[in-house]
């Protein structure tokens, strides 16, 4: 059984040596965002950053295009419906950690 963690899936997708089937990061991110919305028949309301679409987005601690190891990526903030629902700084100040 595989983890439900998107970063695990994206990392496996871009680093796969199986069947010569790895994708580049841009295509992997597209598969997890716009592709996921398309698969659930919701591409008209989510999956890409556009006016009038749901504003569900994360802010990372590093640029994934410049990051060598996806294990270094951490979610700093999460917005759902345009509202901040997770802030890593709040978690850091309360528990001393900063990861979900």
N, C-alpha and C positions, 0 to 999 in steps of 0.2 A: 504494500500500500504506500502510495506517495503522499508527501505532505501537501496540504492545501495552500501553502505559502506561494504567492505569485513569484517572489524573487527566486525561489528554488526552481520553479518551472522555467522562468526566463533564463536563468543561469544554465540549466540543462539544455535548453533549446539552442543557446548560442555557443555552447562548448561541446556539443554532442559530437562524438566520433563515430557514432552508430550509423551505418548506411550512408555516410557522407551527406547527412541531412541537416547540418546545422544552419541556422539562420543568422543574419546579422542582427545587431541590437535593435535597429529601427524596425525591422520586420517583426521581431519577437514582441516588442512593445505594442506595435500595431495589432498583432494577433491577440494580445491580452486586453486591449482597450476597445478599439473599433470592431475587432473580430468577435469579441465577447458580446458586445451590444448587438451585432448582426445575428449572432447565433441565437440570441434570445428575442429576436424580432423587435429590438428596441433602439435600432440605430438612428431613428428619428428624434430620440430624446436623450441619448447618451452615447458615450464611446469616443467622442471627439470634443475639442474645446471650441464651441461656437455659441453665438447668441441664441437664446431661447432653449438651450439644452441644460440638463441637470449639471450642477456645478459640484460634482464629486471629484476631488483631486487630492493628491498628497504632495507634500514638500519634503524633499530628501536632504540629507546632510551633505551629499556629494553629487556631482554630475555623473549619472550612470554612463555617459559616453566617455568619460575620462577615468573611470574607476576600473582598476585591474581585477579586483575581487569583489563580487557582489555581496560577500559576507560583511564587507565594510559599510554597505549602505544601511542607513537607519532612517526611519520615518520621523521627521521633525514635527510635522503638522498634518492633520487630516481634516478636510472640509467635506461635509455632506450637505447637499442642497444649498451650498454657499455659506454654510455656518460652520465655524470652527468647533470640532467635536473632540479633537485630541491635540495636545500641545506637549511635546517632549520636555520643554522647559518646566512645565507644571509637574510632570512626573519626576524629573530630576530633583526638583526642590522638595518633593514630598518623600520619595523613597531612596534617592541617591543613585538610581539606576538610569532610566531613560530609554528603556526598550519595553515594548509590549510583551 
